[in-house]
Amino acid sequence: MKTAGTLALMGCLIAAVEPKLYTRCKLAKIFSRAGLDNYRGFSLGNWICMAYYESHYNTTAQTDLEDGSTDYGIFQINSYTWCRRAKLQEKNHCHVACSALITDDLTDAIICAKKIVKETDGMNYWQGWKKHCEGKDLSEWKKGCEVS
């Protein structure tokens, strides 16, 4: 009986950390509803392309960097400037816990990404966007998706 309970508990723990991988079209719909299409002059294709190259649409993506900071979530938002980890004294310009950027609810991540675009040099913050999306025809990224 103890073994069954332990296995059930382990199953719950494993399920809790399973990443949410959005599809391109599901993100297009979420991003469109959140007002990202043409936000600060960047089309929906820019946002979908950037999210793909930053996290492959993985809400729980985390990348530890050499400077001791971490990039979080679907947009890979950096802990040093934009969010707060438990004990470190980051700048936290988005006024959000970094853990809020790695949930299936993309609200905080989208609000923070908008702030980054508004307060920095547009989408140049994201290296994935600069390398793979900037200056390209991005119409294919939302092709076939129902967005409203």
Phi and psi in degrees as GROMACS dihedral restraints (atoms count N, CA, C in turn):
[ dihedral_restraints ]
;  ai    aj    ak    al  type     phi  dphi    fc
    3     4     5     6     1   -61.8    20    10
    4     5     6     7     1   -39.5    20    10
    6     7     8     9     1   -62.8    20    10
    7     8     9    10     1   -42.7    20    10
    9    10    11    12     1   -63.0    20    10
   10    11    12    13     1   -41.9    20    10
   12    13    14    15     1   -64.2    20    10
   13    14    15    16     1   -41.6    20    10
   15    16    17    18     1   -64.7    20    10
   16    17    18    19     1   -43.5    20    10
   18    19    20    21     1   -63.5    20    10
   19    20    21    22     1   -39.8    20    10
   21    22    23    24     1   -64.2    20    10
   22    23    24    25     1   -41.9    20    10
   24    25    26    27     1   -63.7    20    10
   25    26    27    28     1   -43.6    20    10
   27    28    29    30     1   -62.4    20    10
   28    29    30    31     1   -38.7    20    10
   30    31    32    33     1   -62.6    20    10
   31    32    33    34     1   -39.7    20    10
   33    34    35    36     1   -66.0    20    10
   34    35    36    37     1   -41.2    20    10
   36    37    38    39     1   -66.3    20    10
   37    38    39    40     1   -40.0    20    10
   39    40    41    42     1   -65.9    20    10
   40    41    42    43     1   -42.6    20    10
   42    43    44    45     1   -64.3    20    10
   43    44    45    46     1   -32.5    20    10
   45    46    47    48     1   -67.6    20    10
   46    47    48    49     1   -27.3    20    10
   48    49    50    51     1  -103.3    20    10
   49    50    51    52     1     6.6    20    10
   51    52    53    54     1   -69.1    20    10
   52    53    54    55     1   129.8    20    10
   54    55    56    57     1   -71.0    20    10
   55    56    57    58     1   148.7    20    10
   57    58    59    60     1   -94.4    20    10
   58    59    60    61     1   117.9    20    10
   60    61    62    63     1  -107.4    20    10
   61    62    63    64     1   112.7    20    10
   63    64    65    66     1   -80.5    20    10
   64    65    66    67     1   155.8    20    10
   66    67    68    69     1   -86.1    20    10
   67    68    69    70     1   161.8    20    10
   69    70    71    72     1   -57.4    20    10
   70    71    72    73     1   -46.6    20    10
   72    73    74    75     1   -71.1    20    10
   73    74    75    76     1   -35.6    20    10
   75    76    77    78     1   -63.5    20    10
   76    77    78    79     1   -41.8    20    10
   78    79    80    81     1   -65.7    20    10
   79    80    81    82     1   -39.2    20    10
   81    82    83    84     1   -57.2    20    10
   82    83    84    85     1   -42.9    20    10
   84    85    86    87     1   -66.5    20    10
   85    86    87    88     1   -45.6    20    10
   87    88    89    90     1   -63.0    20    10
   88    89    90    91     1   -46.9    20    10
   90    91    92    93     1   -63.8    20    10
   91    92    93    94     1   -40.9    20    10
   93    94    95    96     1   -62.7    20    10
   94    95    96    97     1   -47.5    20    10
   96    97    98    99     1   -62.6    20    10
   97    98    99   100     1   -28.4    20    10
   99   100   101   102     1   -85.4    20    10
  100   101   102   103     1     1.1    20    10
  102   103   104   105     1    82.7    20    10
  103   104   105   106     1    21.8    20    10
  105   106   107   108     1   -81.1    20    10
  106   107   108   109     1   -24.2    20    10
  108   109   110   111     1   -65.3    20    10
  109   110   111   112     1   116.3    20    10
  111   112   113   114     1    68.1    20    10
  112   113   114   115     1    18.5    20    10
  114   115   116   117     1   -64.8    20    10
  115   116   117   118     1   122.3    20    10
  117   118   119   120     1    54.1    20    10
  118   119   120   121     1    29.7    20    10
  120   121   122   123     1    87.6    20    10
  121   122   123   124     1     6.8    20    10
  123   124   125   126     1  -104.0    20    10
  124   125   126   127     1   119.8    20    10
  126   127   128   129     1   -65.9    20    10
  127   128   129   130     1   164.2    20    10
  129   130   131   132     1   -56.6    20    10
  130   131   132   133     1   -37.4    20    10
  132   133   134   135     1   -58.0    20    10
  133   134   135   136     1   -36.6    20    10
  135   136   137   138     1   -61.3    20    10
  136   137   138   139     1   -44.3    20    10
  138   139   140   141     1   -68.0    20    10
  139   140   141   142     1   -42.0    20    10
  141   142   143   144     1   -67.7    20    10
  142   143   144   145     1   -43.5    20    10
  144   145   146   147     1   -61.3    20    10
  145   146   147   148     1   -47.1    20    10
  147   148   149   150     1   -61.0    20    10
  148   149   150   151     1   -46.6    20    10
  150   151   152   153     1   -61.2    20    10
  151   152   153   154     1   -36.4    20    10
  153   154   155   156     1   -63.4    20    10
  154   155   156   157     1   -49.8    20    10
  156   157   158   159     1   -76.6    20    10
  157   158   159   160     1   -19.6    20    10
  159   160   161   162     1   -83.5    20    10
  160   161   162   163     1   -43.4    20    10
  162   163   164   165     1  -135.7    20    10
  163   164   165   166     1    -2.2    20    10
  165   166   167   168     1    56.4    20    10
  166   167   168   169     1    36.2    20    10
  168   169   170   171     1    65.1    20    10
  169   170   171   172     1    26.6    20    10
  171   172   173   174     1   -96.8    20    10
  172   173   174   175     1   114.2    20    10
  174   175   176   177     1   -67.5    20    10
  175   176   177   178     1   -23.9    20    10
  177   178   179   180     1  -101.2    20    10
  178   179   180   181     1    10.7    20    10
  180   181   182   183     1   -60.2    20    10
  181   182   183   184     1   134.1    20    10
  183   184   185   186     1  -138.2    20    10
  184   185   186   187     1   133.2    20    10
  186   187   188   189     1  -126.5    20    10
  187   188   189   190     1   116.2    20    10
  189   190   191   192     1   -81.9    20    10
  190   191   192   193     1   130.6    20    10
  192   193   194   195     1  -105.3    20    10
  193   194   195   196     1   161.0    20    10
  195   196   197   198     1   -60.4    20    10
  196   197   198   199     1   -28.3    20    10
  198   199   200   201     1   -80.1    20    10
  199   200   201   202     1     2.7    20    10
  201   202   203   204     1    93.1    20    10
  202   203   204   205     1    -6.9    20    10
  204   205   206   207     1   -87.6    20    10
  205   206   207   208     1   172.1    20    10
  207   208   209   210     1  -134.5    20    10
  208   209   210   211     1   140.7    20    10
  210   211   212   213     1   -94.9    20    10
  211   212   213   214     1   136.0    20    10
  213   214   215   216     1  -122.6    20    10
  214   215   216   217     1   139.1    20    10
  216   217   218   219     1    77.3    20    10
  217   218   219   220     1  -166.6    20    10
  219   220   221   222     1   -62.7    20    10
  220   221   222   223     1   -29.4    20    10
  222   223   224   225     1  -102.0    20    10
  223   224   225   226     1     0.4    20    10
  225   226   227   228     1    51.5    20    10
  226   227   228   229     1    61.3    20    10
  228   229   230   231     1   -86.2    20    10
  229   230   231   232     1   130.5    20    10
  231   232   233   234     1   -80.1    20    10
  232   233   234   235     1   137.8    20    10
  234   235   236   237     1   -70.0    20    10
  235   236   237   238     1   -29.2    20    10
  237   238   239   240     1   -65.0    20    10
  238   239   240   241     1   -42.9    20    10
  240   241   242   243     1  -102.3    20    10
  241   242   243   244     1   -36.0    20    10
  243   244   245   246     1  -107.0    20    10
  244   245   246   247     1   -24.1    20    10
  246   247   248   249     1  -138.5    20    10
  247   248   249   250     1   172.7    20    10
  249   250   251   252     1  -115.3    20    10
  250   251   252   253     1   127.5    20    10
  252   253   254   255     1   -94.5    20    10
  253   254   255   256     1   169.4    20    10
  255   256   257   258     1   -53.0    20    10
  256   257   258   259     1   -55.8    20    10
  258   259   260   261     1  -113.1    20    10
  259   260   261   262     1    -4.5    20    10
  261   262   263   264     1   -91.7    20    10
  262   263   264   265     1   155.8    20    10
  264   265   266   267     1  -101.7    20    10
  265   266   267   268     1    68.5    20    10
  267   268   269   270     1   -81.1    20    10
  268   269   270   271     1   170.6    20    10
  270   271   272   273     1   -71.9    20    10
  271   272   273   274     1   -35.3    20    10
  273   274   275   276     1    53.7    20    10
  274   275   276   277     1    51.6    20    10
  276   277   278   279     1   -62.5    20    10
  277   278   279   280     1   -23.8    20    10
  279   280   281   282     1   -87.7    20    10
  280   281   282   283     1    -5.8    20    10
  282   283   284   285     1    54.4    20    10
  283   284   285   286     1    51.2    20    10
  285   286   287   288     1  -145.8    20    10
  286   287   288   289     1   147.7    20    10
  288   289   290   291     1   -72.6    20    10
  289   290   291   292     1   140.6    20    10
  291   292   293   294     1   -58.3    20    10
  292   293   294   295     1   -32.6    20    10
  294   295   296   297     1   -62.4    20    10
  295   296   297   298     1   -25.8    20    10
  297   298   299   300     1   -71.5    20    10
  298   299   300   301     1   -14.5    20    10
  300   301   302   303     1   -89.9    20    10
  301   302   303   304     1    -2.7    20    10
  303   304   305   306     1  -120.6    20    10
  304   305   306   307     1    32.9    20    10
  306   307   308   309     1  -107.7    20    10
  307   308   309   310     1   168.5    20    10
  309   310   311   312     1   -70.5    20    10
  310   311   312   313     1   -23.0    20    10
  312   313   314   315     1   -81.0    20    10
  313   314   315   316     1   112.2    20    10
  315   316   317   318     1   -87.1    20    10
  316   317   318   319     1     4.7    20    10
  318   319   320   321     1   -54.2    20    10
  319   320   321   322     1   -54.4    20    10
  321   322   323   324     1   -64.2    20    10
  322   323   324   325     1   -38.9    20    10
  324   325   326   327     1   -64.4    20    10
  325   326   327   328     1   -40.9    20    10
  327   328   329   330     1   -68.1    20    10
  328   329   330   331     1   -43.5    20    10
  330   331   332   333     1   -60.2    20    10
  331   332   333   334     1   -43.3    20    10
  333   334   335   336     1   -67.7    20    10
  334   335   336   337     1   -41.9    20    10
  336   337   338   339     1   -61.7    20    10
  337   338   339   340     1   -39.6    20    10
  339   340   341   342     1   -61.4    20    10
  340   341   342   343     1   -41.7    20    10
  342   343   344   345     1   -63.2    20    10
  343   344   345   346     1   -41.4    20    10
  345   346   347   348     1   -60.9    20    10
  346   347   348   349     1   -47.8    20    10
  348   349   350   351     1   -63.0    20    10
  349   350   351   352     1   -40.1    20    10
  351   352   353   354     1   -70.0    20    10
  352   353   354   355     1   -39.2    20    10
  354   355   356   357     1   -97.6    20    10
  355   356   357   358     1    -6.2    20    10
  357   358   359   360     1  -119.9    20    10
  358   359   360   361     1  -158.1    20    10
  360   361   362   363     1   -88.1    20    10
  361   362   363   364     1    60.9    20    10
  363   364   365   366     1    62.3    20    10
  364   365   366   367     1  -134.8    20    10
  366   367   368   369     1   -87.9    20    10
  367   368   369   370     1     4.4    20    10
  369   370   371   372     1   -63.5    20    10
  370   371   372   373     1   -14.1    20    10
  372   373   374   375     1   -57.5    20    10
  373   374   375   376     1   -36.0    20    10
  375   376   377   378     1   -95.3    20    10
  376   377   378   379     1   117.8    20    10
  378   379   380   381     1   -65.5    20    10
  379   380   381   382     1   -36.1    20    10
  381   382   383   384     1   -60.4    20    10
  382   383   384   385     1   -39.8    20    10
  384   385   386   387     1   -67.5    20    10
  385   386   387   388     1   -46.7    20    10
  387   388   389   390     1   -59.3    20    10
  388   389   390   391     1   -42.0    20    10
  390   391   392   393     1   -77.2    20    10
  391   392   393   394     1   -38.5    20    10
  393   394   395   396     1  -113.0    20    10
  394   395   396   397     1   -18.0    20    10
  396   397   398   399     1  -119.3    20    10
  397   398   399   400     1   -34.3    20    10
  399   400   401   402     1   -58.0    20    10
  400   401   402   403     1   129.9    20    10
  402   403   404   405     1    73.1    20    10
  403   404   405   406     1     8.6    20    10
  405   406   407   408     1  -103.6    20    10
  406   407   408   409     1   160.3    20    10
  408   409   410   411     1   -74.4    20    10
  409   410   411   412     1   112.2    20    10
  411   412   413   414     1  -105.6    20    10
  412   413   414   415     1    13.3    20    10
  414   415   416   417     1   -63.2    20    10
  415   416   417   418     1   -28.1    20    10
  417   418   419   420     1   -64.8    20    10
  418   419   420   421     1   -25.3    20    10
  420   421   422   423     1   -66.7    20    10
  421   422   423   424     1   -26.5    20    10
  423   424   425   426     1  -112.9    20    10
  424   425   426   427     1     3.8    20    10
  426   427   428   429     1   -60.7    20    10
  427   428   429   430     1   132.4    20    10
  429   430   431   432     1    82.4    20    10
  430   431   432   433     1     0.7    20    10
  432   433   434   435     1   -99.6    20    10
  433   434   435   436     1   137.8    20    10
  435   436   437   438     1   -86.2    20    10
  436   437   438   439     1   106.8    20    10
  438   439   440   441     1  -119.2    20    10
  439   440   441   442     1   145.3    20    10
